[in-house]
Structure formats: structure tokens, C-alpha cells
Amino acid sequence: MKADPAAQVRLLDLQTLDTRTDQLRHRLATLPELATIAELRVKVGDLERLRMDQQIVVDDLTVEQEKVDADVEAVKARRTRDRSRMDSGEIANPKDLERMQHELVSLDRRISSLEEQELEVMERVEEAQAELTKFTAALAEARALGSEQVASRDAKTAELNAELASIATAREPLHADLPTDLVALYEKLRAAKDGQGAALLHRGQCGGCMLTLDAAELNEIRSKADDEVVRCEECQRILVRTNESGL
């Protein structure tokens, strides 16, 4: 294959743009924020489930506390009513009075037991509410951090995409100006050689595989016409010759 030496040099400019494009795309795909955001999404989901489960515990305990409170008030009301009847002299029968006194003792014990139960439930409610507050705070913190990471990701993505667009604008006329067959070979090699289809021959060294050519290889390249497209025998990339090639 033959190509104007100037076109071959411009092929290196195309390679520079394509290398930069590959680097930018790699950065886009491997932004540290992406992994952090994915981890935070899992964390937020876990915390949300924990928070919802804990809210159920708090709600159930609150209902239990309200029931115990109501039971205490009901028994106290009955005790007050019985004492009022006794104090008013409404009950004159000694046996009825004795029975009611025993009932008041039972009511006092019942109230004492219910108040102990009430205190226990209140403590459990406080503990459950503390856990709920902890999960809620952790959830809010994770969401806030997630928002920060998303904002950082979006800012970096916009910056990288802007540079990619600039490179694409510069690449289009350069690509169109190069010989079709040279570009086709370059693109084929680029796809097979980790994105690098052309390399500079610099002081006898291939800029692609970084191997130094031996004397026989260099002599063979010297013997070729300037418009002959040279390939590296080791990596098969297009070797572009300049004044710095060491020929």
C-alpha cells in the first residue's frame, strides 16, 4: 500500500485524537463516583427496609402502650368510684363494705402491676424510637452523600463529554482528508491492537510495541520508497517515518 508521506504523518494526528478519545471513554466508564453511587443505592435500600421495619416496631409498641395506659386509667376510675361509694355511706352492709375493701386492695395491686407494665412498655418504646431515629439519620446521611456523588458524577461526565465532542469535531475533517484505504487499514489494526493502529518509528523503535528494530529491519525500511506504508514486523501496526526515525 502506498500513501503520501504527509498523509501518513497526519495519520499520527488521527491516532492521537483516537487515543485521547479512548482514554476519555475509559474515564467515563470508570468514574469512582459510579461505584460509590452503586454502593450507596444498596445501602439506602437496606437502611430504608430497616427503617420501615423499625417503624412497625415503634407503631406496635405505641399501640401496646396506649392499651396499657387505657387499662390503668380504667382501673383507677373504678377504684375512685368504689372509694366514693364507700366514703359517701352508700354501702351500709358490713359484708358489702368488707368485700369492697378487699376489692380496693385488689385494684391497688392491679394498678401497681399495670403501672410496672406501663413503665416497661414506655422504656421499650423509647429504645425502639432511638433505633428508628438512628436508622432515619443514617438513611438521610446516605441519601445526602448519594446526591453529592451524583452531582460530582454529572459534573465530570459533562466535562468529559464536552472534550469528547471537541475531539470529534477536530477528528472529522482529518479523517475525511486521509486516503480511504489507509484509514481502512488503520481502523482495522486499531480494532485489533488495543486502539492503536499507527505508531511513530522513533530512533529505530516502534512506538506501538516499544521494541527496537534490528539493523536488518531498519535497512529494509530504508530501502522502501517514502510513500510506501511500512508495518512493524512484531506488532503489525503502521509505522510512520519522520526525520526522527533513525533511518
Sine and cosine of phi, psi and omega as CSV:
sin_phi,cos_phi,sin_psi,cos_psi,sin_omega,cos_omega
0.00,0.00,0.62,-0.78,0.02,-1.00
-0.87,-0.49,0.53,-0.85,0.06,-1.00
-0.39,-0.92,0.60,-0.80,0.02,-1.00
-0.80,0.61,0.72,-0.69,0.00,-1.00
-0.80,0.60,-0.61,0.80,0.02,-1.00
-0.91,0.42,-0.59,0.80,0.03,-1.00
-0.92,0.40,-0.60,0.80,0.02,-1.00
-0.91,0.41,-0.62,0.78,0.04,-1.00
-0.91,0.40,-0.65,0.76,0.03,-1.00
-0.91,0.41,-0.41,0.91,0.07,-1.00
-0.88,0.48,-0.55,0.84,0.06,-1.00
-0.92,0.40,-0.57,0.82,0.07,-1.00
-0.89,0.45,-0.65,0.76,0.04,-1.00
-0.90,0.44,-0.67,0.75,0.02,-1.00
-0.88,0.47,-0.63,0.77,0.03,-1.00
-0.88,0.48,-0.70,0.72,0.02,-1.00
-0.91,0.42,-0.66,0.75,-0.02,-1.00
-0.94,0.35,-0.59,0.80,0.04,-1.00
-0.90,0.44,-0.69,0.72,0.03,-1.00
-0.90,0.44,-0.64,0.77,0.04,-1.00
-0.87,0.49,-0.70,0.71,0.02,-1.00
-0.89,0.46,-0.64,0.77,0.01,-1.00
-0.89,0.45,-0.69,0.73,-0.02,-1.00
-0.92,0.40,-0.66,0.75,0.03,-1.00
-0.91,0.42,-0.60,0.80,0.06,-1.00
-0.90,0.43,-0.67,0.74,0.04,-1.00
-0.89,0.46,-0.64,0.77,0.04,-1.00
-0.87,0.49,-0.65,0.76,-0.07,-1.00
-0.98,0.18,-0.28,0.96,-0.08,-1.00
-0.83,-0.55,0.42,0.91,0.07,-1.00
-0.83,0.56,0.74,-0.67,-0.02,-1.00
-0.85,0.52,-0.47,0.88,0.01,-1.00
-0.89,0.46,-0.50,0.86,-0.05,-1.00
-0.88,0.47,-0.72,0.69,0.00,-1.00
-0.92,0.38,-0.65,0.76,0.00,-1.00
-0.90,0.43,-0.68,0.73,0.01,-1.00
-0.89,0.46,-0.67,0.74,0.01,-1.00
-0.89,0.47,-0.68,0.73,0.02,-1.00
-0.90,0.43,-0.66,0.75,-0.02,-1.00
-0.93,0.38,-0.56,0.83,0.04,-1.00
-0.89,0.46,-0.66,0.75,0.06,-1.00
-0.90,0.43,-0.69,0.72,-0.01,-1.00
-0.89,0.45,-0.69,0.72,0.02,-1.00
-0.88,0.48,-0.67,0.75,0.03,-1.00
-0.88,0.47,-0.69,0.73,0.01,-1.00
-0.90,0.43,-0.70,0.71,-0.02,-1.00
-0.92,0.40,-0.59,0.81,0.02,-1.00
-0.90,0.43,-0.66,0.75,0.05,-1.00
-0.91,0.42,-0.68,0.73,0.04,-1.00
-0.89,0.46,-0.67,0.74,0.00,-1.00
-0.90,0.44,-0.67,0.74,0.01,-1.00
-0.91,0.41,-0.68,0.74,0.03,-1.00
-0.89,0.46,-0.67,0.75,-0.01,-1.00
-0.94,0.35,-0.53,0.85,0.06,-1.00
-0.90,0.44,-0.61,0.79,0.05,-1.00
-0.90,0.44,-0.67,0.74,0.03,-1.00
-0.88,0.48,-0.71,0.70,0.02,-1.00
-0.89,0.47,-0.69,0.72,0.00,-1.00
-0.89,0.46,-0.69,0.72,0.00,-1.00
-0.90,0.43,-0.68,0.73,0.01,-1.00
-0.92,0.39,-0.57,0.82,0.04,-1.00
-0.90,0.44,-0.66,0.75,0.06,-1.00
-0.89,0.45,-0.67,0.74,0.01,-1.00
-0.89,0.45,-0.66,0.75,0.02,-1.00
-0.90,0.44,-0.68,0.73,0.02,-1.00
-0.88,0.48,-0.61,0.79,0.02,-1.00
-0.92,0.39,-0.70,0.72,0.01,-1.00
-0.90,0.44,-0.66,0.75,0.04,-1.00
-0.86,0.51,-0.68,0.74,0.00,-1.00
-0.91,0.41,-0.63,0.78,0.02,-1.00
-0.90,0.44,-0.67,0.74,0.02,-1.00
-0.88,0.47,-0.72,0.69,-0.02,-1.00
-0.90,0.43,-0.60,0.80,0.00,-1.00
-0.91,0.41,-0.69,0.72,0.00,-1.00
-0.93,0.37,-0.64,0.77,0.04,-1.00
-0.90,0.44,-0.63,0.78,0.02,-1.00
-0.90,0.44,-0.65,0.76,0.03,-1.00
-0.91,0.42,-0.64,0.76,0.03,-1.00
-0.90,0.45,-0.68,0.74,0.02,-1.00
-0.89,0.46,-0.67,0.75,0.01,-1.00
-0.89,0.45,-0.70,0.72,-0.02,-1.00
-0.91,0.41,-0.64,0.77,0.01,-1.00
-0.91,0.41,-0.62,0.78,0.02,-1.00
-0.89,0.45,-0.65,0.76,0.02,-1.00
-0.91,0.42,-0.65,0.76,0.01,-1.00
-0.93,0.36,-0.68,0.73,-0.05,-1.00
-0.93,0.36,-0.46,0.89,-0.05,-1.00
-0.98,0.18,-0.19,0.98,-0.04,-1.00
0.99,0.17,0.21,0.98,-0.02,-1.00
-0.90,0.44,-0.54,0.84,-0.01,-1.00
-0.97,-0.22,0.91,-0.41,-0.05,-1.00
-0.97,-0.25,-0.39,0.92,-0.05,-1.00
-0.94,0.35,0.82,-0.57,-0.04,-1.00
-0.85,0.53,-0.63,0.78,-0.01,-1.00
-0.92,0.40,-0.64,0.77,0.03,-1.00
-0.91,0.41,-0.61,0.79,0.04,-1.00
-0.91,0.42,-0.68,0.74,0.01,-1.00
-0.89,0.45,-0.67,0.74,0.00,-1.00
-0.89,0.46,-0.65,0.76,-0.04,-1.00
-0.94,0.33,-0.57,0.82,0.05,-1.00
-0.89,0.45,-0.66,0.75,0.06,-1.00
-0.89,0.46,-0.61,0.79,-0.01,-1.00
-0.92,0.39,-0.61,0.79,0.04,-1.00
-0.90,0.44,-0.63,0.78,0.06,-1.00
-0.88,0.48,-0.69,0.72,0.03,-1.00
-0.89,0.46,-0.64,0.77,0.01,-1.00
-0.91,0.41,-0.63,0.78,0.04,-1.00
-0.88,0.47,-0.68,0.74,0.02,-1.00
-0.91,0.42,-0.65,0.76,0.00,-1.00
-0.89,0.45,-0.68,0.74,0.02,-1.00
-0.90,0.45,-0.68,0.74,0.01,-1.00
-0.88,0.48,-0.68,0.73,0.01,-1.00
-0.90,0.43,-0.69,0.72,0.00,-1.00
-0.91,0.41,-0.61,0.79,0.00,-1.00
-0.93,0.38,-0.58,0.81,0.10,-1.00
-0.90,0.44,-0.69,0.73,0.04,-1.00
-0.89,0.45,-0.64,0.77,0.01,-1.00
-0.88,0.47,-0.69,0.72,0.00,-1.00
-0.90,0.43,-0.66,0.75,0.02,-1.00
-0.88,0.47,-0.71,0.70,0.00,-1.00
-0.90,0.43,-0.64,0.77,0.03,-1.00
-0.87,0.50,-0.66,0.75,0.03,-1.00
-0.90,0.43,-0.65,0.76,0.02,-1.00
-0.92,0.40,-0.61,0.79,0.05,-1.00
-0.89,0.45,-0.70,0.72,0.00,-1.00
-0.89,0.46,-0.69,0.73,0.02,-1.00
-0.90,0.44,-0.70,0.71,0.00,-1.00
-0.90,0.43,-0.64,0.77,0.01,-1.00
-0.92,0.40,-0.58,0.81,0.04,-1.00
-0.90,0.44,-0.67,0.74,0.05,-1.00
-0.89,0.45,-0.67,0.74,0.01,-1.00
-0.89,0.46,-0.68,0.74,0.03,-1.00
-0.89,0.46,-0.64,0.77,0.02,-1.00
-0.89,0.45,-0.74,0.67,0.00,-1.00
-0.90,0.43,-0.63,0.78,0.00,-1.00
-0.90,0.43,-0.68,0.74,0.01,-1.00
-0.92,0.40,-0.68,0.73,0.01,-1.00
-0.90,0.44,-0.62,0.79,0.03,-1.00
-0.90,0.43,-0.70,0.71,0.01,-1.00
-0.89,0.45,-0.65,0.76,0.01,-1.00
-0.90,0.43,-0.69,0.72,0.01,-1.00
-0.90,0.43,-0.65,0.76,0.03,-1.00
-0.91,0.40,-0.64,0.77,0.02,-1.00
-0.90,0.43,-0.69,0.72,0.03,-1.00
-0.90,0.44,-0.62,0.78,0.04,-1.00
-0.88,0.48,-0.66,0.75,0.02,-1.00
-0.89,0.45,-0.64,0.77,0.03,-1.00
-0.90,0.44,-0.68,0.73,-0.01,-1.00
-0.92,0.40,-0.63,0.78,0.04,-1.00
-0.90,0.44,-0.67,0.74,0.02,-1.00
-0.89,0.45,-0.67,0.74,0.03,-1.00
-0.91,0.42,-0.68,0.73,0.04,-1.00
-0.86,0.50,-0.73,0.69,-0.04,-1.00
-0.89,0.45,-0.63,0.77,0.00,-1.00
-0.91,0.41,-0.71,0.71,0.01,-1.00
-0.92,0.39,-0.63,0.78,0.02,-1.00
-0.89,0.46,-0.69,0.73,0.01,-1.00
-0.89,0.46,-0.66,0.75,0.00,-1.00
-0.90,0.43,-0.71,0.70,-0.01,-1.00
-0.92,0.38,-0.65,0.76,0.01,-1.00
-0.91,0.42,-0.57,0.82,0.04,-1.00
-0.90,0.43,-0.66,0.75,0.03,-1.00
-0.93,0.37,-0.63,0.78,0.05,-1.00
-0.88,0.48,-0.66,0.75,0.02,-1.00
-0.90,0.43,-0.63,0.78,0.02,-1.00
-0.90,0.43,-0.67,0.74,0.02,-1.00
-0.91,0.42,-0.67,0.74,0.01,-1.00
-0.87,0.49,-0.62,0.79,0.03,-1.00
-0.91,0.42,-0.65,0.76,0.00,-1.00
-0.96,0.28,-0.51,0.86,-0.07,-1.00
-0.96,0.28,-0.60,0.80,-0.14,-0.99
-0.82,0.57,-0.80,0.60,0.00,-1.00
-0.93,0.37,-0.53,0.85,0.03,-1.00
-0.91,0.42,-0.71,0.70,0.02,-1.00
-0.88,0.47,-0.68,0.73,-0.05,-1.00
-0.93,0.36,-0.46,0.89,-0.08,-1.00
-0.99,0.14,-0.30,0.96,-0.05,-1.00
-0.99,0.10,0.45,-0.89,0.03,-1.00
-0.84,0.54,0.67,-0.74,-0.08,-1.00
-0.87,0.49,-0.71,0.71,-0.04,-1.00
-0.93,0.38,-0.56,0.83,0.04,-1.00
-0.92,0.39,-0.69,0.72,0.02,-1.00
-0.90,0.43,-0.64,0.77,-0.01,-1.00
-0.88,0.47,-0.69,0.72,0.04,-1.00
-0.90,0.43,-0.70,0.72,0.02,-1.00
-0.85,0.53,-0.74,0.68,-0.03,-1.00
-0.90,0.43,-0.63,0.78,0.02,-1.00
-0.90,0.44,-0.70,0.71,0.01,-1.00
-0.93,0.37,-0.62,0.78,0.00,-1.00
-0.87,0.49,-0.64,0.77,0.01,-1.00
-0.92,0.39,-0.49,0.87,-0.06,-1.00
-1.00,-0.09,-0.27,0.96,-0.14,-0.99
-0.87,-0.50,0.72,0.69,0.09,-1.00
0.82,0.57,0.62,0.78,0.12,-0.99
1.00,0.03,-0.04,1.00,-0.01,-1.00
-0.88,-0.47,0.94,-0.33,-0.01,-1.00
-0.98,-0.19,-0.33,0.94,-0.01,-1.00
-0.71,-0.71,0.55,-0.83,-0.02,-1.00
-0.58,-0.82,0.44,-0.90,0.03,-1.00
-0.99,0.15,0.71,-0.70,0.17,-0.98
-1.00,0.06,0.95,-0.32,-0.12,-0.99
-0.85,-0.53,0.92,-0.39,0.01,-1.00
0.79,0.62,0.68,0.73,0.08,-1.00
0.99,0.16,0.10,0.99,-0.03,-1.00
-0.91,-0.42,0.67,-0.74,0.06,-1.00
-0.97,0.22,0.80,-0.60,0.01,-1.00
-0.97,0.25,-0.05,1.00,0.02,-1.00
-1.00,-0.05,-0.89,0.45,0.00,-1.00
-1.00,-0.02,-0.12,0.99,0.06,-1.00
0.91,0.42,0.37,0.93,0.05,-1.00
-1.00,-0.08,0.59,-0.81,0.04,-1.00
-1.00,0.07,0.78,-0.62,-0.02,-1.00
-0.96,0.26,0.57,-0.82,0.02,-1.00
-0.99,0.17,0.12,-0.99,-0.10,-1.00
-0.86,0.50,-0.64,0.77,-0.03,-1.00
-0.90,0.44,-0.67,0.74,0.01,-1.00
-0.91,0.41,-0.66,0.75,0.01,-1.00
-0.92,0.40,-0.63,0.77,0.04,-1.00
-0.90,0.44,-0.62,0.78,0.01,-1.00
-0.91,0.42,-0.65,0.76,0.01,-1.00
-0.92,0.40,-0.62,0.78,0.01,-1.00
-0.87,0.49,-0.54,0.84,-0.07,-1.00
-0.97,0.24,-0.22,0.98,-0.05,-1.00
-0.99,0.11,0.47,-0.88,0.03,-1.00
-0.91,0.42,0.43,-0.90,-0.04,-1.00
-0.87,0.49,-0.50,0.87,-0.04,-1.00
-1.00,-0.03,0.09,1.00,0.05,-1.00
-0.98,0.19,0.74,-0.67,0.03,-1.00
-0.99,0.14,0.89,-0.46,-0.07,-1.00
-0.99,-0.13,0.58,-0.82,0.03,-1.00
-0.86,-0.51,0.57,-0.82,0.09,-1.00
-0.96,0.30,0.79,-0.61,-0.03,-1.00
-0.92,0.40,-0.44,0.90,-0.05,-1.00
-0.99,0.15,-0.78,0.63,-0.10,-0.99
-0.95,-0.32,-0.13,0.99,0.05,-1.00
0.95,0.32,0.09,1.00,0.05,-1.00
-0.95,0.33,0.39,-0.92,0.09,-1.00
-0.93,0.37,0.79,-0.62,0.03,-1.00
-0.98,-0.20,0.86,-0.51,0.00,-1.00
-0.99,-0.13,0.80,-0.60,-0.05,-1.00
-1.00,-0.09,0.68,-0.73,0.11,-0.99
-0.68,-0.73,-0.11,-0.99,0.04,-1.00
-0.91,0.42,-0.29,0.96,-0.04,-1.00
-0.99,-0.12,0.17,0.99,-0.08,-1.00
-0.97,0.24,-0.27,0.96,0.02,-1.00
0.98,0.18,0.46,0.89,-0.03,-1.00
-1.00,-0.09,0.00,0.00,0.00,0.00
